[in-house]
Amino acid sequence: MENQPYLSVIVPAYKEGERIGRNLLEIEKYLSQKNFDYEVLVVVDGSPDNTAEIARNYSAQIRNLRVIDNSGNHGKGYVVRQGLLEANGKLRLFMDADGSTSITHLDKFLPEFKKGYDVVIGSRDVEGAFIQIHQPKHREMMGNVGNWLIRIVLGLWKYPDTQCGFKMLTSKAAEEIAGRMVVDRFGFDFELIILAKKLRFNIKQMPVRWLNEEGSTVGLTGPNGFIQVLIDLFKTKLRLMTGKYNTRPVK
């Protein structure tokens, strides 16, 4: 591809009209100081507010900004998958629209790709991680239970935090993995990791500094709820067992 950017930053967004601008400006401030080409993709998940319009209003301030506005709500997994496949960068990062994990973590993530890693994921539960502002206790408890179930069901013993929304992939890994992903909601994170593992991509976990931002749509029930994540977990396991993913190693 001619003029292929080195980095694509993918920002999935839903009801982020009040804070998307702040995060986009932080991303631009950081990337504008780097000596590589980049693009920023905001993928809006059928948001009922003006998230897409506000993001477009920053096009004069954010270099190579693209906004993909889906007409319907599909889920975070759907728009992350869409962004990974629509992106053009040699490296592709997706991060939360609320900025709970800062773009400045790239200072430590980028060198890992020169060491031969294909997928680098942020973790709040490995040595060196720091949670600046915690989630409410009930959500932390659900998260801890969910993480243990994910590790047991999928055999991801080495990954104490599959759900951190800061993950980075090479273009090849992004296309091979996202092209197989089918989970539309929050279960997509563990689906991405298990597919990366099955396809024998080299994965590295990196500690992050994380702070909880209010406004999460995560609860017990509903399309983004804890129960739905568990349903998607067992469906993912079934797809793996029945060969639905076609995980013959690509390397």
N, C-alpha and C positions, 0 to 999 in steps of 0.2 A: 504494500500500500504506500502510495506517495505521501510524503509529509505525515507519516504516522506519528501521533504524539507518543511521548514516552510514557505518560501517565494519564489515566482516566479516573476521575473521582465521581462515583455514583452516589447520589443522595436520594434514597426513597423517602417519599413525603406523603403524609396524610394529616389533614387539619394542622398544618404547620405555618399558617399565614402570619402568625404573630412573631415567630422566631426564625423562620427560614432565612430572612435577610441577614440577620446577625451572623449566622453560621456561614453563609456564602461569602460575606465580607472577610471573615476569619480565614476561610480557605484561600481566597484570593490574596490576602495579605501574605500568607505563608508561601504560596506557590510562586508568586510574582518575584520572590527573591531567589528562586532556584534557576539553574542554568539549563533547564530542559523544557520541552514543549508539553503542554497539558490541555486537557479539556475537562469541563465539569458538566455532568448530566444530572439534572433533577428529574426524577421519575415520579409523577404524581399519581397516586392510587385512587382515582375517582373521588377526590376530596370534595365535600359539599361547600367548603369555604373558598376563599380566593387565593389559595396557596400557589396555583400555577400562574395566575396573573401577577402576583407579587414577585415571584421568582423571575418572570420575564422582565419585570421592571428593572432588574439589576443587570440586564444584558450589556449596558454601556459601561458598567463597572467591573464585570467579571469576564475575563478573557475566555473566548471559546465556550461560552455557556449555551447549553441546549436544554430545553424543557420538553419533556414528553408527558403529555396530559392524557391519561386514560379516562375514557368516558364513564366507566364503571369501576366499582371497588372490587378488587380481586384478592388482595392480601399482600403483605410485605414480601413474602417469598416470590410471588408473581412478578412484582416490579423490580426486585433485585435481580432475578433471573433475566428479565427483559433488559435491564441496564447492562448487565455483564455481556449480553449478546449484541446489544446495540453499540457498545463502546468500541473505540478504535485503538485504545492505548496498548502499548507493549506490556504494561502493568496496569491492573484494574483493581481499584480500591472501592469498597462500599462502606459507608459510614452513616450513622444515624443523623437525621436532620436536626435533632436537638443539641448536637455537639457534646453529648455526654462523654465521648472520647475524642480528644482534640486531634486535629489534623497534624499537629506538631509531632505526634508519635512516628510520623514517617521518617524522621531523622534516624530512628533505630530500626525501622522496618525495611527500608530500602536496601541497606547493606546486606541483608540476609539473602536477597536474590542473587547477588554476586557470589555467594557461597554455594549456590546450586539449589536453593529451595524454590519450589514452584507455588506453594501456598503458605502464606504467613498469616496467622490468626491471633487476634488480641485475646487475652485471658485476664479475668479478674481474680483468678484462683491459683496462679503460679507464683513462685518466688519473685519478689520485686514489684508485684502489683499493689495498687493502693486505691481503696474506695474512699473518695473524699466525702461524698454524701451518700448515705445508704438509702435503699428503698424502704418502704414501710415493712414492719416485721412479718406480716402475713405473706407479702409477696416474696420476701427473702426465703421464708420457709417453703413456699411452693417451688421456688427456684431450686433450692437445695434438694428437695425430693425429686424434682424433675431431672436434675443433673445426674443423680444416682441411678435413676431408672434408665436414662439414656445410655449411661456407661454399661449397665448390666445387659440391656436388651441388644444394643448394637456392638458391644465389646469395645467401646471406646474408653478403655481404662485409663489411658494416658491423658485424657482430655477432661479435666474437672470443670471446665466452663466452655461448652460448645456454643452458647447463646450470645456471647458478646458481639455487638453489631459493628465490629471493626475488623474487616477481613480483606486480604489482598492476594491477588492471583496473577500469574503470568497470563498472557493472552491465550496461549494454548490450553492451560489448565482451565481458564474461565470458559472457553468454548466447549471443551470436552465435558466438563462437569455440568455447567448450566444447561447444555444441550440434553442432558439426561434427567435433570431435576424436574419434579412434578408437584412438589408440595407448595401450595400457594400461601399458606399462613406461616406462623412463627416457627413451625417445625422445620423450615427449610435449612436452618443453620446446621442442625445435626445431619440432615440429608447431604448437604454440601461436604461436610467433613468425611462422612463414611464413604461417599463416592470418590473423593480425593484419595482416600486410603486404598480403596479397592482398585482404583486405576493406577496405583503405585506412584502417585506424585509425592514429592518430598515435602513434608509439612513441618512447619516450625511454629511453636507457640511463643508469644512474646507478652510480657507483662504490660498492663496498661494502667494509667491513672484514670479512674472513672468516677463520675458523679451522677447521681440520679436526678433527672429532671421531671417535674410534675407534668401531667398530661398524657400519661401512658394509657393505652386502650386495653392493657392486659388485665384479665380478671379470672374468675374460676370457670365461668360458662361463656357461651357466645362463640363466634367464629375465631376470635383471637384469644380465647380462654385456655386455661390450663388443661381442661378436659380435651379440647380439640388437639392440643399439642400431643397428649398421650395417644389419642386416636391415630394421629399422623405418625407417631413413633412406631406403633405396631404395624401400620400399613407399610411403612418403610422397610421394616424387618421382613414382612411378607414378600414385598417386591424383590428384596435381595435373595430370599430363599427360593423364589420361583424364577429367577433370572430375568425379571422384567426390565431391569436397568441395563442389561448388556454391559457388564463391568469387566470384560476382558481387558487386561492392562494395555494402555496405549503407548507405554514406554518400553 
